[in-house]
Amino acid sequence: MMNVSKFAWVMTLSTSLFVACSGGKGTGQSEQEDTQEGTSVVEGLGNLGNLQDGASKMEEMQAQLKNVTKLSNEELKAFFPENLNGWRRSAYSGGNQAYGVDVASGNAVYEAQDDKELMLTLTDGAGETGAAVVSLMAMGLTMDSEKDSDYEVTKNEDVHGYRASTRETKPQQEGSIVDSDITFIYKDRYLVKLEGDGFKLDELKDLVGKLNFSALK
């Protein structure tokens, strides 16, 4: 079934690229427009290759993780220190019933100064369902993606050596609060997410290097 699904994804994207690149092309098209469309085709084909690689990685990760034993509650909680960067952990929850299914996951809230709040979430990709969740994210991270709107910027980029999905909001008026988040995969198994209320993206990037990865086997 996975091979069929992968083929369907690739074919769908291929069709979309063909329509986008060939449709609406008039006889009065300028050389500059031809060049821009040619660039779009190259970028699109690059993403198509990434999608194929990502689908293969997704299958490989699922095969490796589905029979791995999930973290215990004690092992899971050990990832979340009582103090992170000098900030007190004000709340913690964890267990094997995240997402309404049997997935080991935990999250903690840290209270920073100036009314900033940080949430750290860890999802273990072990087990059949956990493997599906984490491998799907891994496939998405293989894509070259960036979106910029009036409200936020989202992007797939490298953060401290990890391929990550990042998001940062834009201030809507002078002095308004921004927020941001970073999601990445550690050791091809653990899905890690940092969400910062009042944090700029660069501040969250600095925190990635301060996480307690030694607690993860």
C-alpha atoms as an extended CHARMM CRD file, in Angstrom:
* protein
*
       217  EXT
         1         1  MET       CA              0.0000000000        0.0000000000        0.0000000000  PROA      1               0.0000000000
         2         2  MET       CA              2.8330000000        2.3970000000        0.7870000000  PROA      2               0.0000000000
         3         3  ASN       CA              4.3330000000        1.9650000000       -2.6780000000  PROA      3               0.0000000000
         4         4  VAL       CA              0.9730000000        2.7510000000       -4.2560000000  PROA      4               0.0000000000
         5         5  SER       CA              0.5610000000        5.8380000000       -2.0800000000  PROA      5               0.0000000000
         6         6  LYS       CA              4.0490000000        7.0530000000       -2.9160000000  PROA      6               0.0000000000
         7         7  PHE       CA              3.3570000000        6.6420000000       -6.6260000000  PROA      7               0.0000000000
         8         8  ALA       CA              0.0940000000        8.5660000000       -6.2650000000  PROA      8               0.0000000000
         9         9  TRP       CA              1.8020000000       11.4790000000       -4.4830000000  PROA      9               0.0000000000
        10        10  VAL       CA              4.5230000000       11.6860000000       -7.1170000000  PROA      10              0.0000000000
        11        11  MET       CA              2.0610000000       11.5290000000      -10.0100000000  PROA      11              0.0000000000
        12        12  THR       CA             -0.1720000000       14.1950000000       -8.4380000000  PROA      12              0.0000000000
        13        13  LEU       CA              2.7390000000       16.5720000000       -7.9660000000  PROA      13              0.0000000000
        14        14  SER       CA              4.0230000000       15.8450000000      -11.4840000000  PROA      14              0.0000000000
        15        15  THR       CA              0.6270000000       16.7250000000      -12.9720000000  PROA      15              0.0000000000
        16        16  SER       CA              0.4370000000       19.9240000000      -10.9180000000  PROA      16              0.0000000000
        17        17  LEU       CA              3.8770000000       20.9850000000      -12.0700000000  PROA      17              0.0000000000
        18        18  PHE       CA              2.9970000000       20.3220000000      -15.7070000000  PROA      18              0.0000000000
        19        19  VAL       CA             -0.2270000000       22.3250000000      -15.5210000000  PROA      19              0.0000000000
        20        20  ALA       CA              1.4270000000       25.2090000000      -13.6580000000  PROA      20              0.0000000000
        21        21  CYS       CA              4.3460000000       25.3980000000      -16.0490000000  PROA      21              0.0000000000
        22        22  SER       CA              2.4890000000       25.0210000000      -19.3540000000  PROA      22              0.0000000000
        23        23  GLY       CA             -0.8510000000       26.7040000000      -18.7000000000  PROA      23              0.0000000000
        24        24  GLY       CA             -1.5970000000       30.3580000000      -19.6160000000  PROA      24              0.0000000000
        25        25  LYS       CA              1.3580000000       30.7530000000      -21.9620000000  PROA      25              0.0000000000
        26        26  GLY       CA              0.5380000000       33.3220000000      -24.6570000000  PROA      26              0.0000000000
        27        27  THR       CA              2.2930000000       34.2280000000      -27.8980000000  PROA      27              0.0000000000
        28        28  GLY       CA              3.3260000000       37.6490000000      -26.5490000000  PROA      28              0.0000000000
        29        29  GLN       CA              5.2820000000       36.2100000000      -23.6520000000  PROA      29              0.0000000000
        30        30  SER       CA              8.5570000000       38.0210000000      -22.9670000000  PROA      30              0.0000000000
        31        31  GLU       CA             11.9990000000       36.4440000000      -22.7460000000  PROA      31              0.0000000000
        32        32  GLN       CA             12.1160000000       37.3810000000      -19.0440000000  PROA      32              0.0000000000
        33        33  GLU       CA              8.8540000000       35.5460000000      -18.4040000000  PROA      33              0.0000000000
        34        34  ASP       CA             10.2400000000       32.5130000000      -20.2660000000  PROA      34              0.0000000000
        35        35  THR       CA             13.3060000000       32.5950000000      -18.0180000000  PROA      35              0.0000000000
        36        36  GLN       CA             11.1700000000       32.8850000000      -14.8670000000  PROA      36              0.0000000000
        37        37  GLU       CA              9.0150000000       29.9480000000      -15.9390000000  PROA      37              0.0000000000
        38        38  GLY       CA             12.1290000000       27.9320000000      -16.7460000000  PROA      38              0.0000000000
        39        39  THR       CA             13.4240000000       28.6250000000      -13.2460000000  PROA      39              0.0000000000
        40        40  SER       CA             10.0840000000       27.5460000000      -11.7650000000  PROA      40              0.0000000000
        41        41  VAL       CA             10.2780000000       24.2700000000      -13.6990000000  PROA      41              0.0000000000
        42        42  VAL       CA             13.7780000000       23.5640000000      -12.3670000000  PROA      42              0.0000000000
        43        43  GLU       CA             12.7260000000       24.3670000000       -8.7850000000  PROA      43              0.0000000000
        44        44  GLY       CA              9.6040000000       22.2410000000       -9.1720000000  PROA      44              0.0000000000
        45        45  LEU       CA             11.5570000000       19.2730000000      -10.4780000000  PROA      45              0.0000000000
        46        46  GLY       CA             13.9530000000       19.6680000000       -7.5550000000  PROA      46              0.0000000000
        47        47  ASN       CA             11.0600000000       19.4300000000       -5.1250000000  PROA      47              0.0000000000
        48        48  LEU       CA              9.7160000000       16.4220000000       -7.0410000000  PROA      48              0.0000000000
        49        49  GLY       CA             13.0240000000       14.6840000000       -6.4560000000  PROA      49              0.0000000000
        50        50  ASN       CA             12.8770000000       15.6870000000       -2.7950000000  PROA      50              0.0000000000
        51        51  LEU       CA              9.3760000000       14.2290000000       -2.5420000000  PROA      51              0.0000000000
        52        52  GLN       CA             10.5420000000       10.9160000000       -3.9580000000  PROA      52              0.0000000000
        53        53  ASP       CA             13.4990000000       10.8590000000       -1.5670000000  PROA      53              0.0000000000
        54        54  GLY       CA             11.2110000000       11.8420000000        1.2990000000  PROA      54              0.0000000000
        55        55  ALA       CA              8.7380000000        9.0550000000        0.5270000000  PROA      55              0.0000000000
        56        56  SER       CA             11.5820000000        6.5400000000        0.5140000000  PROA      56              0.0000000000
        57        57  LYS       CA             12.8640000000        7.9230000000        3.8260000000  PROA      57              0.0000000000
        58        58  MET       CA              9.3530000000        7.7070000000        5.2530000000  PROA      58              0.0000000000
        59        59  GLU       CA              9.1180000000        3.9980000000        4.4040000000  PROA      59              0.0000000000
        60        60  GLU       CA             12.5900000000        3.3230000000        5.8040000000  PROA      60              0.0000000000
        61        61  MET       CA             11.8750000000        5.1240000000        9.0900000000  PROA      61              0.0000000000
        62        62  GLN       CA              8.5610000000        3.3350000000        9.5710000000  PROA      62              0.0000000000
        63        63  ALA       CA             10.2210000000       -0.0370000000        9.0460000000  PROA      63              0.0000000000
        64        64  GLN       CA             12.9440000000        0.7760000000       11.5770000000  PROA      64              0.0000000000
        65        65  LEU       CA             10.7340000000        2.3210000000       14.2650000000  PROA      65              0.0000000000
        66        66  LYS       CA              7.5100000000        0.3260000000       14.3010000000  PROA      66              0.0000000000
        67        67  ASN       CA              9.0030000000       -2.5060000000       16.4100000000  PROA      67              0.0000000000
        68        68  VAL       CA             11.0660000000       -0.2850000000       18.7390000000  PROA      68              0.0000000000
        69        69  THR       CA             10.0020000000       -0.0800000000       22.3960000000  PROA      69              0.0000000000
        70        70  LYS       CA              8.5900000000        3.3300000000       23.3530000000  PROA      70              0.0000000000
        71        71  LEU       CA             10.0970000000        5.4600000000       26.0950000000  PROA      71              0.0000000000
        72        72  SER       CA              8.7600000000        4.8240000000       29.5690000000  PROA      72              0.0000000000
        73        73  ASN       CA              7.0690000000        7.6680000000       31.4300000000  PROA      73              0.0000000000
        74        74  GLU       CA             10.2260000000        8.1750000000       33.4970000000  PROA      74              0.0000000000
        75        75  GLU       CA             12.4680000000        8.2700000000       30.4180000000  PROA      75              0.0000000000
        76        76  LEU       CA             10.0850000000       10.6470000000       28.7050000000  PROA      76              0.0000000000
        77        77  LYS       CA              9.9810000000       13.0860000000       31.6170000000  PROA      77              0.0000000000
        78        78  ALA       CA             13.7950000000       13.0710000000       31.9030000000  PROA      78              0.0000000000
        79        79  PHE       CA             13.9710000000       15.0610000000       28.6620000000  PROA      79              0.0000000000
        80        80  PHE       CA             12.2150000000       18.0040000000       30.3200000000  PROA      80              0.0000000000
        81        81  PRO       CA             14.4960000000       19.6370000000       32.9440000000  PROA      81              0.0000000000
        82        82  GLU       CA             13.0450000000       21.4680000000       35.9150000000  PROA      82              0.0000000000
        83        83  ASN       CA             14.9250000000       24.5490000000       34.6940000000  PROA      83              0.0000000000
        84        84  LEU       CA             15.6880000000       25.4380000000       31.0920000000  PROA      84              0.0000000000
        85        85  ASN       CA             17.9600000000       28.4030000000       30.3960000000  PROA      85              0.0000000000
        86        86  GLY       CA             17.2400000000       29.5820000000       33.9420000000  PROA      86              0.0000000000
        87        87  TRP       CA             13.4610000000       29.3720000000       33.5190000000  PROA      87              0.0000000000
        88        88  ARG       CA             11.3190000000       27.3070000000       35.8570000000  PROA      88              0.0000000000
        89        89  ARG       CA              9.1940000000       24.4820000000       34.5130000000  PROA      89              0.0000000000
        90        90  SER       CA              5.6720000000       25.5090000000       35.4980000000  PROA      90              0.0000000000
        91        91  ALA       CA              3.7490000000       22.5660000000       34.0200000000  PROA      91              0.0000000000
        92        92  TYR       CA              4.3680000000       19.0890000000       32.6290000000  PROA      92              0.0000000000
        93        93  SER       CA              2.2090000000       16.3460000000       31.1490000000  PROA      93              0.0000000000
        94        94  GLY       CA              3.1750000000       13.1270000000       29.4210000000  PROA      94              0.0000000000
        95        95  GLY       CA              2.3380000000        9.5270000000       28.7280000000  PROA      95              0.0000000000
        96        96  ASN       CA              1.4370000000        7.0830000000       25.9980000000  PROA      96              0.0000000000
        97        97  GLN       CA             -1.9320000000        8.4610000000       24.8820000000  PROA      97              0.0000000000
        98        98  ALA       CA             -0.9820000000       11.5640000000       22.8920000000  PROA      98              0.0000000000
        99        99  TYR       CA             -3.0880000000       12.4110000000       19.8360000000  PROA      99              0.0000000000
       100       100  GLY       CA             -5.8020000000       10.1070000000       21.2250000000  PROA      100             0.0000000000
       101       101  VAL       CA             -3.7150000000        7.0590000000       20.2160000000  PROA      101             0.0000000000
       102       102  ASP       CA             -0.8960000000        5.0220000000       21.7090000000  PROA      102             0.0000000000
       103       103  VAL       CA              2.0440000000        7.3840000000       21.1430000000  PROA      103             0.0000000000
       104       104  ALA       CA              4.5860000000        8.3200000000       23.8130000000  PROA      104             0.0000000000
       105       105  SER       CA              4.6420000000       12.1010000000       24.0720000000  PROA      105             0.0000000000
       106       106  GLY       CA              5.2050000000       14.8080000000       26.6400000000  PROA      106             0.0000000000
       107       107  ASN       CA              5.2160000000       18.5790000000       26.9080000000  PROA      107             0.0000000000
       108       108  ALA       CA              6.3790000000       21.1430000000       29.4100000000  PROA      108             0.0000000000
       109       109  VAL       CA              5.8060000000       24.8680000000       29.8750000000  PROA      109             0.0000000000
       110       110  TYR       CA              8.5630000000       27.2370000000       30.9970000000  PROA      110             0.0000000000
       111       111  GLU       CA              7.9310000000       30.7550000000       32.2620000000  PROA      111             0.0000000000
       112       112  ALA       CA             10.4970000000       33.2530000000       30.9630000000  PROA      112             0.0000000000
       113       113  GLN       CA             10.8890000000       36.8960000000       31.9120000000  PROA      113             0.0000000000
       114       114  ASP       CA              8.7680000000       39.6830000000       30.4130000000  PROA      114             0.0000000000
       115       115  ASP       CA              5.6700000000       37.4470000000       30.3230000000  PROA      115             0.0000000000
       116       116  LYS       CA              7.2190000000       35.1740000000       27.7140000000  PROA      116             0.0000000000
       117       117  GLU       CA              6.1630000000       31.5310000000       27.7230000000  PROA      117             0.0000000000
       118       118  LEU       CA              7.9260000000       28.5580000000       26.1510000000  PROA      118             0.0000000000
       119       119  MET       CA              6.3760000000       25.1540000000       25.4300000000  PROA      119             0.0000000000
       120       120  LEU       CA              8.6070000000       22.1680000000       24.6820000000  PROA      120             0.0000000000
       121       121  THR       CA              7.0640000000       19.0260000000       23.1720000000  PROA      121             0.0000000000
       122       122  LEU       CA              8.6420000000       15.6120000000       22.5290000000  PROA      122             0.0000000000
       123       123  THR       CA              6.9970000000       12.8030000000       20.5420000000  PROA      123             0.0000000000
       124       124  ASP       CA              8.6300000000        9.3680000000       20.4180000000  PROA      124             0.0000000000
       125       125  GLY       CA              8.4880000000        7.7830000000       16.9670000000  PROA      125             0.0000000000
       126       126  ALA       CA              8.7190000000        4.2590000000       18.4020000000  PROA      126             0.0000000000
       127       127  GLY       CA              5.8040000000        1.9240000000       17.7590000000  PROA      127             0.0000000000
       128       128  GLU       CA              3.6220000000        1.6260000000       14.6900000000  PROA      128             0.0000000000
       129       129  THR       CA              1.6040000000        4.8260000000       15.1980000000  PROA      129             0.0000000000
       130       130  GLY       CA              4.5320000000        6.8930000000       16.4470000000  PROA      130             0.0000000000
       131       131  ALA       CA              6.5620000000        5.7840000000       13.4380000000  PROA      131             0.0000000000
       132       132  ALA       CA              3.8070000000        6.9860000000       11.1080000000  PROA      132             0.0000000000
       133       133  VAL       CA              3.6360000000       10.4130000000       12.8070000000  PROA      133             0.0000000000
       134       134  VAL       CA              7.3910000000       11.0550000000       12.8170000000  PROA      134             0.0000000000
       135       135  SER       CA              8.1440000000        9.6120000000        9.3690000000  PROA      135             0.0000000000
       136       136  LEU       CA              5.4210000000       11.7670000000        7.8010000000  PROA      136             0.0000000000
       137       137  MET       CA              7.0710000000       14.8510000000        9.2980000000  PROA      137             0.0000000000
       138       138  ALA       CA             10.4560000000       13.6460000000        8.0350000000  PROA      138             0.0000000000
       139       139  MET       CA              9.0720000000       13.4580000000        4.5080000000  PROA      139             0.0000000000
       140       140  GLY       CA              7.7450000000       17.0260000000        4.7440000000  PROA      140             0.0000000000
       141       141  LEU       CA             11.1100000000       18.3160000000        5.9400000000  PROA      141             0.0000000000
       142       142  THR       CA             12.8450000000       17.0750000000        2.7820000000  PROA      142             0.0000000000
       143       143  MET       CA             10.9710000000       19.6910000000        0.7350000000  PROA      143             0.0000000000
       144       144  ASP       CA             12.4290000000       23.1180000000       -0.0240000000  PROA      144             0.0000000000
       145       145  SER       CA              9.6030000000       25.3150000000        1.2380000000  PROA      145             0.0000000000
       146       146  GLU       CA              9.1770000000       28.9740000000        2.2020000000  PROA      146             0.0000000000
       147       147  LYS       CA              6.0320000000       31.1010000000        2.5780000000  PROA      147             0.0000000000
       148       148  ASP       CA              5.9470000000       34.8100000000        3.4040000000  PROA      148             0.0000000000
       149       149  SER       CA              2.6810000000       36.6190000000        4.1420000000  PROA      149             0.0000000000
       150       150  ASP       CA              1.6400000000       39.8140000000        5.9020000000  PROA      150             0.0000000000
       151       151  TYR       CA              1.2660000000       37.8290000000        9.1100000000  PROA      151             0.0000000000
       152       152  GLU       CA              4.0520000000       35.2520000000        9.2570000000  PROA      152             0.0000000000
       153       153  VAL       CA              6.9910000000       33.5440000000        7.5940000000  PROA      153             0.0000000000
       154       154  THR       CA              7.2730000000       29.7580000000        7.4420000000  PROA      154             0.0000000000
       155       155  LYS       CA             10.2860000000       27.8950000000        6.1110000000  PROA      155             0.0000000000
       156       156  ASN       CA             12.1340000000       24.5890000000        6.0300000000  PROA      156             0.0000000000
       157       157  GLU       CA             15.7500000000       25.3030000000        6.9780000000  PROA      157             0.0000000000
       158       158  ASP       CA             18.7810000000       23.9850000000        8.8670000000  PROA      158             0.0000000000
       159       159  VAL       CA             18.9360000000       24.8230000000       12.5860000000  PROA      159             0.0000000000
       160       160  HSD       CA             22.0010000000       23.6940000000       14.5770000000  PROA      160             0.0000000000
       161       161  GLY       CA             22.5410000000       20.8740000000       12.0870000000  PROA      161             0.0000000000
       162       162  TYR       CA             18.9150000000       19.6940000000       12.1400000000  PROA      162             0.0000000000
       163       163  ARG       CA             16.4790000000       19.9910000000        9.2460000000  PROA      163             0.0000000000
       164       164  ALA       CA             13.6430000000       21.9980000000       10.7560000000  PROA      164             0.0000000000
       165       165  SER       CA             10.2960000000       23.5890000000       10.0090000000  PROA      165             0.0000000000
       166       166  THR       CA             10.2310000000       27.1500000000       11.3510000000  PROA      166             0.0000000000
       167       167  ARG       CA              7.5390000000       29.8070000000       11.7530000000  PROA      167             0.0000000000
       168       168  GLU       CA              7.6360000000       33.4090000000       12.9760000000  PROA      168             0.0000000000
       169       169  THR       CA              4.8040000000       35.9110000000       13.0940000000  PROA      169             0.0000000000
       170       170  LYS       CA              5.1870000000       39.5420000000       12.0730000000  PROA      170             0.0000000000
       171       171  PRO       CA              4.2430000000       42.4290000000       14.4060000000  PROA      171             0.0000000000
       172       172  GLN       CA              0.9210000000       43.8530000000       13.2740000000  PROA      172             0.0000000000
       173       173  GLN       CA              1.5680000000       47.1570000000       15.0010000000  PROA      173             0.0000000000
       174       174  GLU       CA              4.4050000000       48.8230000000       16.8680000000  PROA      174             0.0000000000
       175       175  GLY       CA              5.1460000000       47.0390000000       20.1140000000  PROA      175             0.0000000000
       176       176  SER       CA              2.9210000000       44.0260000000       19.3800000000  PROA      176             0.0000000000
       177       177  ILE       CA              4.0790000000       40.5860000000       20.5310000000  PROA      177             0.0000000000
       178       178  VAL       CA              5.5010000000       38.0470000000       18.0980000000  PROA      178             0.0000000000
       179       179  ASP       CA              5.6000000000       34.3070000000       18.4870000000  PROA      179             0.0000000000
       180       180  SER       CA              7.5090000000       31.5400000000       16.7480000000  PROA      180             0.0000000000
       181       181  ASP       CA              8.0800000000       27.8000000000       16.6680000000  PROA      181             0.0000000000
       182       182  ILE       CA             10.6360000000       25.2400000000       15.4910000000  PROA      182             0.0000000000
       183       183  THR       CA              9.9720000000       21.5580000000       14.7490000000  PROA      183             0.0000000000
       184       184  PHE       CA             12.6880000000       19.0080000000       13.9400000000  PROA      184             0.0000000000
       185       185  ILE       CA             13.5630000000       15.3230000000       14.2570000000  PROA      185             0.0000000000
       186       186  TYR       CA             16.3560000000       14.0200000000       16.4900000000  PROA      186             0.0000000000
       187       187  LYS       CA             18.1170000000       10.6930000000       15.7900000000  PROA      187             0.0000000000
       188       188  ASP       CA             15.5600000000        9.8250000000       13.0790000000  PROA      188             0.0000000000
       189       189  ARG       CA             13.1540000000        9.0030000000       15.9000000000  PROA      189             0.0000000000
       190       190  TYR       CA             12.1650000000       11.8710000000       18.1670000000  PROA      190             0.0000000000
       191       191  LEU       CA              9.9490000000       14.7360000000       17.0240000000  PROA      191             0.0000000000
       192       192  VAL       CA             10.8870000000       17.8790000000       18.9570000000  PROA      192             0.0000000000
       193       193  LYS       CA              8.9190000000       21.1280000000       18.9220000000  PROA      193             0.0000000000
       194       194  LEU       CA              9.6580000000       24.4720000000       20.5680000000  PROA      194             0.0000000000
       195       195  GLU       CA              6.8510000000       27.0530000000       20.6970000000  PROA      195             0.0000000000
       196       196  GLY       CA              7.5950000000       30.5230000000       21.9920000000  PROA      196             0.0000000000
       197       197  ASP       CA              4.9090000000       33.0140000000       22.9850000000  PROA      197             0.0000000000
       198       198  GLY       CA              6.6840000000       36.3690000000       22.8030000000  PROA      198             0.0000000000
       199       199  PHE       CA              9.8520000000       34.7790000000       21.4200000000  PROA      199             0.0000000000
       200       200  LYS       CA             11.5340000000       35.7370000000       18.1600000000  PROA      200             0.0000000000
       201       201  LEU       CA             12.6900000000       32.8660000000       15.9600000000  PROA      201             0.0000000000
       202       202  ASP       CA             16.3870000000       33.5840000000       16.5730000000  PROA      202             0.0000000000
       203       203  GLU       CA             15.7820000000       33.2290000000       20.3140000000  PROA      203             0.0000000000
       204       204  LEU       CA             14.2560000000       29.7810000000       19.8100000000  PROA      204             0.0000000000
       205       205  LYS       CA             17.1270000000       28.7490000000       17.5560000000  PROA      205             0.0000000000
       206       206  ASP       CA             19.5640000000       29.5230000000       20.3760000000  PROA      206             0.0000000000
       207       207  LEU       CA             17.5460000000       27.3090000000       22.7240000000  PROA      207             0.0000000000
       208       208  VAL       CA             17.8260000000       24.2600000000       20.4430000000  PROA      208             0.0000000000
       209       209  GLY       CA             21.4500000000       23.8870000000       21.4860000000  PROA      209             0.0000000000
       210       210  LYS       CA             20.4640000000       23.9100000000       25.1780000000  PROA      210             0.0000000000
       211       211  LEU       CA             18.0470000000       20.9800000000       25.1140000000  PROA      211             0.0000000000
       212       212  ASN       CA             18.7380000000       17.8420000000       27.1610000000  PROA      212             0.0000000000
       213       213  PHE       CA             19.3390000000       15.3700000000       24.3170000000  PROA      213             0.0000000000
       214       214  SER       CA             21.4780000000       13.1580000000       26.5690000000  PROA      214             0.0000000000
       215       215  ALA       CA             18.2290000000       11.9090000000       28.1370000000  PROA      215             0.0000000000
       216       216  LEU       CA             17.1850000000       10.2980000000       24.8430000000  PROA      216             0.0000000000
       217       217  LYS       CA             18.5490000000        6.8170000000       24.1510000000  PROA      217             0.0000000000
